[in-house]
Amino acid sequence: MEDTLLTDWSRAQFALTALYHWLFVPLTLGLSFIVAIMETIYVKTGNVIWKEITKFWMTLFAINFAIGLATGIIMEFEFGTNWSNYSWIVGDIFGAPLAIEGIMAFFMESTFFAVMFFGWDKVSKKMHLLSTWLVAIGSNLSALWILVANGWMQHPIGMEFNLDTARFEMSSFFDVLFNPNAYSKFLHTVGSGYVMGSLFVVGISAWYLLKNKDVIKAKKSMVVGATFGLITSIFLIFTGDEAAHQVALTQPTKLAAMEGLYDGHERAGIVAIGQLNHNKQIGDDQEEFFWSIEIPRALSLLGFHDMNAFVPGINDLVYGDMDHHNIESAQSKMDKGKIAIAALKAYKDAKKTGNDTEAQKALEEFRANEKYFGYGYLKNPEDIIPPVALTFYSFHIMVGLGTWFLALFFFLLYFSVVGKLDNQKMLLRAALWSIPLGYIAGEMGWIVAEVGRQPWAIFEMLPVGMATSQVSTTAVQTTFWLFAITFTGLLIAEIRIMTTQIKKGMEEH
């Protein structure tokens, strides 16, 4: 009971840190490129209005960048404080991309950030512009290496288990770097950041237009934000398709939860909107939904690029279907996992006594069942399924909001081009109130990615319950509330500083 409570509070603390951190990161990713585009226009045209516009958005970027650092630093420290077993077992692999992120990307963006923000009158126009672009590139390189690490957690490849040290060790850096799950996650995640930055720009610009303040600068900002947002929204659709395809190939339990699919079938459709049956249990004969609207065959097509493909459901993955679709049951995997755990113990015992014959026999038995190693620590076959309702609703909210953003950018850009934006009061209000919706969509995406991976810290290799530190639950609970207060204070500070700066207007900064 104590171990379960410790795991739950450790998960809650990390989730709290990650959710707050993602309130700052996407704006950094998106706004950095938008600022670079605006400054490029200034350098190309020499129009001082564009310099003032760039300085205004750069100031808001700097506020967000500075406050966002705290949550990211704390999150990395939590791997050592709350997840020391995880850090020990996979540190040789997971630590490499994080180290590269710190050495290369973070120092790059931090160095040129100083030139970008303080060097307006100290370096040439072209050097300043280069610094702005390097900050944007550095920010996105940071995201690359972090998402390479996260992508490996979702689909662990390029490693082997060392029985002598009981650790996973990297066997191929390039397999880890070019993990299909990693690059699809990177492209989709940074794409969501670009959309968030665009929503921020068009939303604040809409506020100025509604207040009839700094109208010319707001309209110019609106065009850049809406154009960048429209392009990146389309980009987000394609990267989302690839991300879903990788999930279908490597994380079938997540895909089943995302669609609330209990009984797999061929030519499976996507539920566009629906209400899950909250009484539905694994293995029963109740309907999956109270009501739903489905797009026929779309899940088979998007998941496997084949309209007739079979998509396994929750029941198939738990109970197996070897006769028709070669799906092994969770119980069978758990049994093989227990054999692997026993073989590991036998190997270590044989090594201690110097019995090389028994050690070799145990090693061979372990290797034969190695891929099921993590399953040996699970208690029930049903544990392989993540929380269905939370994953399903988070996924559909994210997709629905993404569709809305695409339409919003299109109409904002259209009315800007035809010169009728001033008359679109409802559209401008919608743009303003879409700023928080952008954050909600981003958070929903991460809930799908991380909650949908449960019960695994490393998918199918390391359950979350085996990854925690041996610390007291009280200590984790105490730091949870301290972090909650600190992060909330930082968020309030950011909002107050930004709103104060925005109210001042777009005069030269």
Buried (B, 14 or more C-beta within 10 A) or exposed (E): EEEEEBBBBBBBBBBBBBBBBBBBBBBBBBBBBBBBBBBBBBBEEEEEBBBBBBBBBBBBBBBBBBBBBBBBEBBEEBBEBBBBBBBBBBBBBBBBBBEBBEEBBBEBBBBBBEBBBEBBEEBEEEEBBBBBBBBBBBBBBBBBBBBBBBBBBBBBBBBEBEBEEEBBEBEEEEBBBBBBBBBBBBBBBBBBBBBBBBBBBBBBBBBBBBEEEBBEBBBBBBBBBBBBBBBBBBBBBEBBBBBBBBBBBBBBBBBBBBBBBBEBBEBBBBBEEBEBBEEBEBEEEEEBBEEBEBEEBBBBBBBBEEBEBBBBBBBBBBBBBEEEEEBEBBBBBBBBBBBBBBBBEBBBEBBEEEBEEBBEBBBEBBBEBBBBBBBBBBEEBBBBBBEBEBBBBBBBBBBBBBEBBBEBBBBBBBBBEEEEBEEBEEBBBBBBEBBEBBBBBBBBBBBBBBBBBBBBBBBBBBBBBBBBBEBEBEBBBEBBEEBBEBBEEBBEEBEEBBEEBBEEBBEEB
